[in-house]
Amino acid sequence: MLELKEQNGLIIGNLSETNRLNAAVAPDIKSQLTEVLSSKGAKMVLNLSNIKFIDSTGIGTLISALKTARENNGTFQLCALQKEVMNLITLMKLDKVFDIFPDESTAG
């Protein structure tokens, strides 16, 4: 579900096999993100380019990942958000909380 690759010391995550980050998939994604971000100083960007829908559980998963990264002196950033997802993030004022980039190449 969460595909990882490393590029210049940055872990890039992509959500595959789904276009939704909701209660059905969030627990698995959360445990995978926690595992990666529990390493000291882990720097990660999550590419959400194929995600069209996020519910409250999905939002909680992203917030939990950010908290885990910060607790371990790492970073957790988002990139390539579709318009609907970006609108929700902005509506919830989470665009002030997360570092959001247009694509993987500008993140880091």
N, CA, C and O atoms as CSV, one atom per row, in Angstrom:
chain,resi,resn,atom,element,x,y,z
A,1,MET,N,N,0.829,-1.203,0.000
A,1,MET,CA,C,0.000,0.000,0.000
A,1,MET,C,C,0.869,1.261,0.000
A,1,MET,O,O,0.677,2.147,-0.833
A,2,LEU,N,N,1.826,1.341,0.935
A,2,LEU,CA,C,2.746,2.480,0.968
A,2,LEU,C,C,4.053,2.045,0.309
A,2,LEU,O,O,4.774,1.200,0.839
A,3,GLU,N,N,4.345,2.623,-0.834
A,3,GLU,CA,C,5.590,2.312,-1.535
A,3,GLU,C,C,6.619,3.360,-1.167
A,3,GLU,O,O,6.330,4.556,-1.177
A,4,LEU,N,N,7.826,2.909,-0.841
A,4,LEU,CA,C,8.887,3.819,-0.407
A,4,LEU,C,C,10.077,3.729,-1.340
A,4,LEU,O,O,10.419,2.656,-1.837
A,5,LYS,N,N,10.702,4.870,-1.570
A,5,LYS,CA,C,11.983,4.899,-2.272
A,5,LYS,C,C,12.818,5.991,-1.625
A,5,LYS,O,O,12.283,6.918,-1.018
A,6,GLU,N,N,14.126,5.875,-1.756
A,6,GLU,CA,C,15.010,6.878,-1.171
A,6,GLU,C,C,15.714,7.628,-2.289
A,6,GLU,O,O,16.181,7.043,-3.267
A,7,GLN,N,N,15.776,8.941,-2.114
A,7,GLN,CA,C,16.394,9.793,-3.124
A,7,GLN,C,C,17.125,10.923,-2.418
A,7,GLN,O,O,16.493,11.779,-1.799
A,8,ASN,N,N,18.444,10.936,-2.505
A,8,ASN,CA,C,19.267,11.976,-1.881
A,8,ASN,C,C,18.980,12.138,-0.391
A,8,ASN,O,O,18.888,13.262,0.102
A,9,GLY,N,N,18.840,11.029,0.325
A,9,GLY,CA,C,18.599,11.082,1.765
A,9,GLY,C,C,17.169,11.389,2.151
A,9,GLY,O,O,16.862,11.519,3.336
A,10,LEU,N,N,16.292,11.508,1.174
A,10,LEU,CA,C,14.880,11.805,1.413
A,10,LEU,C,C,14.067,10.554,1.106
A,10,LEU,O,O,14.225,9.956,0.042
A,11,ILE,N,N,13.208,10.160,2.020
A,11,ILE,CA,C,12.330,9.014,1.793
A,11,ILE,C,C,11.070,9.539,1.110
A,11,ILE,O,O,10.407,10.442,1.621
A,12,ILE,N,N,10.751,8.975,-0.031
A,12,ILE,CA,C,9.560,9.392,-0.773
A,12,ILE,C,C,8.542,8.263,-0.705
A,12,ILE,O,O,8.823,7.129,-1.092
A,13,GLY,N,N,7.363,8.591,-0.210
A,13,GLY,CA,C,6.297,7.603,-0.095
A,13,GLY,C,C,5.193,7.879,-1.094
A,13,GLY,O,O,4.818,9.028,-1.327
A,14,ASN,N,N,4.683,6.820,-1.677
A,14,ASN,CA,C,3.543,6.901,-2.588
A,14,ASN,C,C,2.490,5.916,-2.118
A,14,ASN,O,O,2.807,4.785,-1.749
A,15,LEU,N,N,1.237,6.347,-2.133
A,15,LEU,CA,C,0.150,5.445,-1.786
A,15,LEU,C,C,-0.317,4.774,-3.074
A,15,LEU,O,O,-0.768,5.440,-4.006
A,16,SER,N,N,-0.204,3.455,-3.114
A,16,SER,CA,C,-0.597,2.720,-4.309
A,16,SER,C,C,-1.858,1.909,-4.020
A,16,SER,O,O,-2.255,1.742,-2.867
A,17,GLU,N,N,-2.464,1.419,-5.064
A,17,GLU,CA,C,-3.632,0.537,-4.971
A,17,GLU,C,C,-4.876,1.210,-4.392
A,17,GLU,O,O,-5.857,0.525,-4.102
A,18,THR,N,N,-4.861,2.519,-4.220
A,18,THR,CA,C,-6.047,3.205,-3.719
A,18,THR,C,C,-6.013,4.668,-4.155
A,18,THR,O,O,-4.947,5.238,-4.386
A,19,ASN,N,N,-7.201,5.263,-4.261
A,19,ASN,CA,C,-7.261,6.696,-4.512
A,19,ASN,C,C,-7.946,7.396,-3.335
A,19,ASN,O,O,-8.371,8.546,-3.437
A,20,ARG,N,N,-8.042,6.664,-2.207
A,20,ARG,CA,C,-8.690,7.204,-1.013
A,20,ARG,C,C,-7.796,6.976,0.213
A,20,ARG,O,O,-7.182,5.920,0.362
A,21,LEU,N,N,-7.739,7.966,1.068
A,21,LEU,CA,C,-7.084,7.806,2.368
A,21,LEU,C,C,-8.201,7.947,3.389
A,21,LEU,O,O,-8.499,9.041,3.868
A,22,ASN,N,N,-8.816,6.803,3.712
A,22,ASN,CA,C,-9.985,6.814,4.588
A,22,ASN,C,C,-9.861,5.737,5.655
A,22,ASN,O,O,-8.814,5.103,5.785
A,23,ALA,N,N,-10.922,5.533,6.414
A,23,ALA,CA,C,-10.896,4.609,7.549
A,23,ALA,C,C,-10.546,3.180,7.131
A,23,ALA,O,O,-10.037,2.409,7.945
A,24,ALA,N,N,-10.810,2.820,5.884
A,24,ALA,CA,C,-10.527,1.461,5.420
A,24,ALA,C,C,-9.029,1.197,5.274
A,24,ALA,O,O,-8.570,0.085,5.534
A,25,VAL,N,N,-8.271,2.201,4.864
A,25,VAL,CA,C,-6.835,1.996,4.608
A,25,VAL,C,C,-5.931,2.720,5.608
A,25,VAL,O,O,-4.750,2.391,5.719
A,26,ALA,N,N,-6.466,3.693,6.329
A,26,ALA,CA,C,-5.649,4.534,7.215
A,26,ALA,C,C,-4.861,3.771,8.280
A,26,ALA,O,O,-3.698,4.107,8.506
A,27,PRO,N,N,-5.433,2.754,8.951
A,27,PRO,CA,C,-4.637,2.068,9.983
A,27,PRO,C,C,-3.349,1.446,9.436
A,27,PRO,O,O,-2.300,1.536,10.074
A,28,ASP,N,N,-3.421,0.818,8.263
A,28,ASP,CA,C,-2.215,0.231,7.660
A,28,ASP,C,C,-1.209,1.304,7.290
A,28,ASP,O,O,-0.015,1.164,7.557
A,29,ILE,N,N,-1.691,2.378,6.671
A,29,ILE,CA,C,-0.812,3.480,6.263
A,29,ILE,C,C,-0.154,4.099,7.500
A,29,ILE,O,O,1.043,4.385,7.505
A,30,LYS,N,N,-0.960,4.301,8.547
A,30,LYS,CA,C,-0.440,4.916,9.774
A,30,LYS,C,C,0.683,4.077,10.371
A,30,LYS,O,O,1.713,4.620,10.772
A,31,SER,N,N,0.498,2.757,10.435
A,31,SER,CA,C,1.544,1.925,11.032
A,31,SER,C,C,2.815,1.932,10.176
A,31,SER,O,O,3.920,1.914,10.717
A,32,GLN,N,N,2.670,1.957,8.849
A,32,GLN,CA,C,3.842,2.023,7.977
A,32,GLN,C,C,4.562,3.360,8.122
A,32,GLN,O,O,5.790,3.396,8.187
A,33,LEU,N,N,3.806,4.466,8.174
A,33,LEU,CA,C,4.412,5.784,8.345
A,33,LEU,C,C,5.118,5.887,9.693
A,33,LEU,O,O,6.218,6.431,9.779
A,34,THR,N,N,4.488,5.364,10.747
A,34,THR,CA,C,5.085,5.406,12.082
A,34,THR,C,C,6.402,4.642,12.102
A,34,THR,O,O,7.376,5.088,12.709
A,35,GLU,N,N,6.430,3.496,11.442
A,35,GLU,CA,C,7.652,2.685,11.395
A,35,GLU,C,C,8.795,3.460,10.731
A,35,GLU,O,O,9.922,3.461,11.227
A,36,VAL,N,N,8.498,4.113,9.613
A,36,VAL,CA,C,9.522,4.872,8.882
A,36,VAL,C,C,9.972,6.094,9.674
A,36,VAL,O,O,11.168,6.365,9.781
A,37,LEU,N,N,9.008,6.830,10.227
A,37,LEU,CA,C,9.306,8.114,10.867
A,37,LEU,C,C,9.808,7.987,12.305
A,37,LEU,O,O,10.181,8.988,12.917
A,38,SER,N,N,9.822,6.776,12.848
A,38,SER,CA,C,10.348,6.565,14.195
A,38,SER,C,C,11.872,6.569,14.216
A,38,SER,O,O,12.476,6.666,15.284
A,39,SER,N,N,12.493,6.466,13.052
A,39,SER,CA,C,13.955,6.548,12.962
A,39,SER,C,C,14.384,7.989,13.201
A,39,SER,O,O,13.784,8.922,12.667
A,40,LYS,N,N,15.420,8.164,14.001
A,40,LYS,CA,C,15.911,9.519,14.292
A,40,LYS,C,C,16.279,10.258,13.015
A,40,LYS,O,O,17.030,9.751,12.182
A,41,GLY,N,N,15.744,11.454,12.874
A,41,GLY,CA,C,16.105,12.319,11.763
A,41,GLY,C,C,15.570,11.912,10.401
A,41,GLY,O,O,16.039,12.421,9.383
A,42,ALA,N,N,14.598,11.006,10.356
A,42,ALA,CA,C,14.042,10.589,9.061
A,42,ALA,C,C,13.384,11.778,8.361
A,42,ALA,O,O,12.628,12.535,8.970
A,43,LYS,N,N,13.681,11.921,7.095
A,43,LYS,CA,C,13.093,12.997,6.291
A,43,LYS,C,C,12.238,12.342,5.222
A,43,LYS,O,O,12.731,11.581,4.389
A,44,MET,N,N,10.936,12.653,5.259
A,44,MET,CA,C,10.011,11.983,4.353
A,44,MET,C,C,9.072,12.965,3.685
A,44,MET,O,O,8.626,13.941,4.288
A,45,VAL,N,N,8.783,12.683,2.422
A,45,VAL,CA,C,7.737,13.407,1.706
A,45,VAL,C,C,6.746,12.366,1.204
A,45,VAL,O,O,7.133,11.347,0.632
A,46,LEU,N,N,5.467,12.634,1.422
A,46,LEU,CA,C,4.410,11.729,0.993
A,46,LEU,C,C,3.726,12.314,-0.231
A,46,LEU,O,O,3.124,13.386,-0.172
A,47,ASN,N,N,3.828,11.596,-1.339
A,47,ASN,CA,C,3.219,12.022,-2.593
A,47,ASN,C,C,1.766,11.562,-2.603
A,47,ASN,O,O,1.489,10.363,-2.573
A,48,LEU,N,N,0.842,12.515,-2.644
A,48,LEU,CA,C,-0.589,12.200,-2.616
A,48,LEU,C,C,-1.245,12.427,-3.982
A,48,LEU,O,O,-2.445,12.691,-4.055
A,49,SER,N,N,-0.469,12.326,-5.054
A,49,SER,CA,C,-0.980,12.659,-6.388
A,49,SER,C,C,-2.167,11.807,-6.825
A,49,SER,O,O,-3.003,12.274,-7.599
A,50,ASN,N,N,-2.260,10.567,-6.346
A,50,ASN,CA,C,-3.381,9.733,-6.772
A,50,ASN,C,C,-4.535,9.711,-5.769
A,50,ASN,O,O,-5.516,8.997,-5.975
A,51,ILE,N,N,-4.430,10.482,-4.691
A,51,ILE,CA,C,-5.481,10.492,-3.665
A,51,ILE,C,C,-6.526,11.556,-4.010
A,51,ILE,O,O,-6.229,12.747,-4.103
A,52,LYS,N,N,-7.760,11.079,-4.195
A,52,LYS,CA,C,-8.867,11.982,-4.549
A,52,LYS,C,C,-9.764,12.293,-3.355
A,52,LYS,O,O,-10.536,13.251,-3.390
A,53,PHE,N,N,-9.663,11.485,-2.295
A,53,PHE,CA,C,-10.564,11.642,-1.156
A,53,PHE,C,C,-9.824,11.319,0.141
A,53,PHE,O,O,-9.118,10.314,0.231
A,54,ILE,N,N,-9.993,12.174,1.132
A,54,ILE,CA,C,-9.460,11.929,2.483
A,54,ILE,C,C,-10.587,12.177,3.478
A,54,ILE,O,O,-11.274,13.196,3.399
A,55,ASP,N,N,-10.778,11.249,4.413
A,55,ASP,CA,C,-11.760,11.483,5.473
A,55,ASP,C,C,-11.028,11.863,6.763
A,55,ASP,O,O,-9.810,12.042,6.763
A,56,SER,N,N,-11.772,11.983,7.848
A,56,SER,CA,C,-11.163,12.437,9.107
A,56,SER,C,C,-10.104,11.460,9.616
A,56,SER,O,O,-9.122,11.879,10.229
A,57,THR,N,N,-10.291,10.175,9.369
A,57,THR,CA,C,-9.290,9.189,9.785
A,57,THR,C,C,-7.998,9.385,9.000
A,57,THR,O,O,-6.905,9.272,9.555
A,58,GLY,N,N,-8.128,9.678,7.712
A,58,GLY,CA,C,-6.957,9.950,6.876
A,58,GLY,C,C,-6.213,11.191,7.329
A,58,GLY,O,O,-4.984,11.204,7.385
A,59,ILE,N,N,-6.968,12.239,7.654
A,59,ILE,CA,C,-6.355,13.475,8.171
A,59,ILE,C,C,-5.604,13.168,9.467
A,59,ILE,O,O,-4.484,13.636,9.673
A,60,GLY,N,N,-6.237,12.374,10.339
A,60,GLY,CA,C,-5.588,11.990,11.593
A,60,GLY,C,C,-4.296,11.224,11.361
A,60,GLY,O,O,-3.333,11.382,12.112
A,61,THR,N,N,-4.272,10.398,10.328
A,61,THR,CA,C,-3.077,9.641,9.974
A,61,THR,C,C,-1.939,10.578,9.583
A,61,THR,O,O,-0.798,10.384,10.003
A,62,LEU,N,N,-2.251,11.592,8.780
A,62,LEU,CA,C,-1.228,12.557,8.360
A,62,LEU,C,C,-0.703,13.356,9.549
A,62,LEU,O,O,0.501,13.586,9.664
A,63,ILE,N,N,-1.604,13.778,10.433
A,63,ILE,CA,C,-1.200,14.541,11.621
A,63,ILE,C,C,-0.331,13.673,12.539
A,63,ILE,O,O,0.665,14.146,13.087
A,64,SER,N,N,-0.711,12.417,12.701
A,64,SER,CA,C,0.074,11.498,13.523
A,64,SER,C,C,1.473,11.309,12.950
A,64,SER,O,O,2.449,11.264,13.700
A,65,ALA,N,N,1.578,11.199,11.627
A,65,ALA,CA,C,2.885,11.044,10.980
A,65,ALA,C,C,3.755,12.274,11.217
A,65,ALA,O,O,4.948,12.152,11.494
A,66,LEU,N,N,3.158,13.455,11.109
A,66,LEU,CA,C,3.899,14.695,11.349
A,66,LEU,C,C,4.401,14.743,12.795
A,66,LEU,O,O,5.543,15.124,13.052
A,67,LYS,N,N,3.539,14.355,13.728
A,67,LYS,CA,C,3.913,14.362,15.143
A,67,LYS,C,C,5.062,13.378,15.406
A,67,LYS,O,O,6.009,13.700,16.124
A,68,THR,N,N,4.969,12.191,14.826
A,68,THR,CA,C,6.029,11.187,14.996
A,68,THR,C,C,7.349,11.704,14.446
A,68,THR,O,O,8.394,11.556,15.081
A,69,ALA,N,N,7.301,12.313,13.262
A,69,ALA,CA,C,8.523,12.857,12.651
A,69,ALA,C,C,9.146,13.922,13.553
A,69,ALA,O,O,10.354,13.914,13.790
A,70,ARG,N,N,8.324,14.827,14.048
A,70,ARG,CA,C,8.845,15.913,14.900
A,70,ARG,C,C,9.427,15.372,16.203
A,70,ARG,O,O,10.445,15.874,16.680
A,71,GLU,N,N,8.792,14.355,16.780
A,71,GLU,CA,C,9.295,13.760,18.026
A,71,GLU,C,C,10.670,13.135,17.830
A,71,GLU,O,O,11.439,13.009,18.782
A,72,ASN,N,N,10.980,12.744,16.593
A,72,ASN,CA,C,12.251,12.081,16.291
A,72,ASN,C,C,13.197,12.974,15.491
A,72,ASN,O,O,14.094,12.487,14.803
A,73,ASN,N,N,12.984,14.289,15.593
A,73,ASN,CA,C,13.821,15.279,14.904
A,73,ASN,C,C,13.887,15.051,13.399
A,73,ASN,O,O,14.920,15.272,12.766
A,74,GLY,N,N,12.774,14.606,12.842
A,74,GLY,CA,C,12.692,14.397,11.398
A,74,GLY,C,C,11.722,15.369,10.761
A,74,GLY,O,O,11.250,16.308,11.401
A,75,THR,N,N,11.431,15.131,9.488
A,75,THR,CA,C,10.461,15.966,8.786
A,75,THR,C,C,9.459,15.079,8.064
A,75,THR,O,O,9.771,13.956,7.667
A,76,PHE,N,N,8.254,15.600,7.902
A,76,PHE,CA,C,7.203,14.924,7.150
A,76,PHE,C,C,6.505,15.980,6.320
A,76,PHE,O,O,5.883,16.898,6.856
A,77,GLN,N,N,6.612,15.846,5.006
A,77,GLN,CA,C,6.045,16.831,4.092
A,77,GLN,C,C,5.082,16.146,3.141
A,77,GLN,O,O,5.131,14.932,2.946
A,78,LEU,N,N,4.209,16.948,2.552
A,78,LEU,CA,C,3.250,16.442,1.572
A,78,LEU,C,C,3.545,17.071,0.223
A,78,LEU,O,O,4.036,18.197,0.147
A,79,CYS,N,N,3.242,16.337,-0.846
A,79,CYS,CA,C,3.397,16.925,-2.175
A,79,CYS,C,C,2.350,16.375,-3.125
A,79,CYS,O,O,1.748,15.328,-2.886
A,80,ALA,N,N,2.150,17.113,-4.213
A,80,ALA,CA,C,1.305,16.714,-5.338
A,80,ALA,C,C,-0.149,16.453,-4.933
A,80,ALA,O,O,-0.747,15.464,-5.358
A,81,LEU,N,N,-0.710,17.335,-4.117
A,81,LEU,CA,C,-2.092,17.163,-3.697
A,81,LEU,C,C,-3.051,17.548,-4.817
A,81,LEU,O,O,-2.861,18.560,-5.492
A,82,GLN,N,N,-4.077,16.732,-5.004
A,82,GLN,CA,C,-5.111,17.073,-5.969
A,82,GLN,C,C,-5.956,18.206,-5.398
A,82,GLN,O,O,-5.970,18.442,-4.190
A,83,LYS,N,N,-6.654,18.896,-6.280
A,83,LYS,CA,C,-7.394,20.102,-5.893
A,83,LYS,C,C,-8.369,19.841,-4.742
A,83,LYS,O,O,-8.425,20.624,-3.794
A,84,GLU,N,N,-9.135,18.755,-4.813
A,84,GLU,CA,C,-10.138,18.465,-3.778
A,84,GLU,C,C,-9.478,18.260,-2.417
A,84,GLU,O,O,-9.969,18.737,-1.394
A,85,VAL,N,N,-8.366,17.549,-2.423
A,85,VAL,CA,C,-7.648,17.280,-1.167
A,85,VAL,C,C,-7.035,18.572,-0.630
A,85,VAL,O,O,-7.104,18.841,0.569
A,86,MET,N,N,-6.443,19.361,-1.504
A,86,MET,CA,C,-5.852,20.643,-1.082
A,86,MET,C,C,-6.921,21.570,-0.520
A,86,MET,O,O,-6.679,22.270,0.463
A,87,ASN,N,N,-8.102,21.580,-1.135
A,87,ASN,CA,C,-9.200,22.409,-0.629
A,87,ASN,C,C,-9.572,22.008,0.796
A,87,ASN,O,O,-9.810,22.873,1.639
A,88,LEU,N,N,-9.624,20.714,1.071
A,88,LEU,CA,C,-9.955,20.240,2.417
A,88,LEU,C,C,-8.860,20.617,3.414
A,88,LEU,O,O,-9.149,21.089,4.513
A,89,ILE,N,N,-7.605,20.406,3.025
A,89,ILE,CA,C,-6.471,20.760,3.896
A,89,ILE,C,C,-6.510,22.258,4.217
A,89,ILE,O,O,-6.282,22.659,5.359
A,90,THR,N,N,-6.796,23.072,3.213
A,90,THR,CA,C,-6.870,24.526,3.407
A,90,THR,C,C,-8.055,24.894,4.293
A,90,THR,O,O,-7.926,25.728,5.189
A,91,LEU,N,N,-9.197,24.284,4.048
A,91,LEU,CA,C,-10.397,24.552,4.843
A,91,LEU,C,C,-10.148,24.259,6.322
A,91,LEU,O,O,-10.639,24.975,7.196
A,92,MET,N,N,-9.391,23.212,6.591
A,92,MET,CA,C,-9.086,22.827,7.974
A,92,MET,C,C,-7.880,23.593,8.535
A,92,MET,O,O,-7.449,23.357,9.663
A,93,LYS,N,N,-7.351,24.507,7.729
A,93,LYS,CA,C,-6.193,25.323,8.096
A,93,LYS,C,C,-4.932,24.485,8.324
A,93,LYS,O,O,-4.001,24.930,8.996
A,94,LEU,N,N,-4.906,23.291,7.773
A,94,LEU,CA,C,-3.741,22.431,7.916
A,94,LEU,C,C,-2.640,22.796,6.932
A,94,LEU,O,O,-1.527,22.278,7.020
A,95,ASP,N,N,-2.950,23.690,5.991
A,95,ASP,CA,C,-1.905,24.180,5.085
A,95,ASP,C,C,-0.903,25.037,5.852
A,95,ASP,O,O,0.189,25.311,5.356
A,96,LYS,N,N,-1.273,25.460,7.065
A,96,LYS,CA,C,-0.367,26.222,7.927
A,96,LYS,C,C,0.478,25.281,8.794
A,96,LYS,O,O,1.478,25.697,9.379
A,97,VAL,N,N,0.069,24.017,8.868
A,97,VAL,CA,C,0.731,23.030,9.719
A,97,VAL,C,C,1.725,22.191,8.913
A,97,VAL,O,O,2.847,21.943,9.354
A,98,PHE,N,N,1.297,21.761,7.734
A,98,PHE,CA,C,2.138,20.914,6.882
A,98,PHE,C,C,2.929,21.753,5.891
A,98,PHE,O,O,2.467,22.798,5.432
A,99,ASP,N,N,4.132,21.278,5.566
A,99,ASP,CA,C,4.884,21.818,4.440
A,99,ASP,C,C,4.366,21.076,3.212
A,99,ASP,O,O,4.485,19.854,3.119
A,100,ILE,N,N,3.789,21.827,2.267
A,100,ILE,CA,C,3.172,21.230,1.087
A,100,ILE,C,C,3.881,21.758,-0.156
A,100,ILE,O,O,4.067,22.963,-0.327
A,101,PHE,N,N,4.270,20.817,-1.022
A,101,PHE,CA,C,5.020,21.165,-2.230
A,101,PHE,C,C,4.277,20.680,-3.473
A,101,PHE,O,O,3.490,19.736,-3.405
A,102,PRO,N,N,4.538,21.339,-4.620
A,102,PRO,CA,C,3.853,20.942,-5.859
A,102,PRO,C,C,4.219,19.524,-6.327
A,102,PRO,O,O,3.381,18.811,-6.879
A,103,ASP,N,N,5.491,19.123,-6.099
A,103,ASP,CA,C,5.921,17.805,-6.550
A,103,ASP,C,C,7.137,17.343,-5.741
A,103,ASP,O,O,7.659,18.085,-4.910
A,104,GLU,N,N,7.575,16.119,-5.993
A,104,GLU,CA,C,8.684,15.530,-5.234
A,104,GLU,C,C,9.984,16.312,-5.399
A,104,GLU,O,O,10.770,16.421,-4.457
A,105,SER,N,N,10.210,16.852,-6.586
A,105,SER,CA,C,11.498,17.523,-6.859
A,105,SER,C,C,11.650,18.829,-6.074
A,105,SER,O,O,12.773,19.260,-5.816
A,106,THR,N,N,10.544,19.460,-5.694
A,106,THR,CA,C,10.638,20.719,-4.941
A,106,THR,C,C,10.592,20.494,-3.432
A,106,THR,O,O,10.855,21.418,-2.662
A,107,ALA,N,N,10.260,19.274,-3.001
A,107,ALA,CA,C,10.209,18.963,-1.573
A,107,ALA,C,C,11.606,18.651,-1.053
A,107,ALA,O,O,12.558,18.506,-1.821
A,108,GLY,N,N,11.704,18.553,0.251
A,108,GLY,CA,C,12.977,18.145,0.827
A,108,GLY,C,C,13.514,19.183,1.722
A,108,GLY,O,O,14.587,19.006,2.298
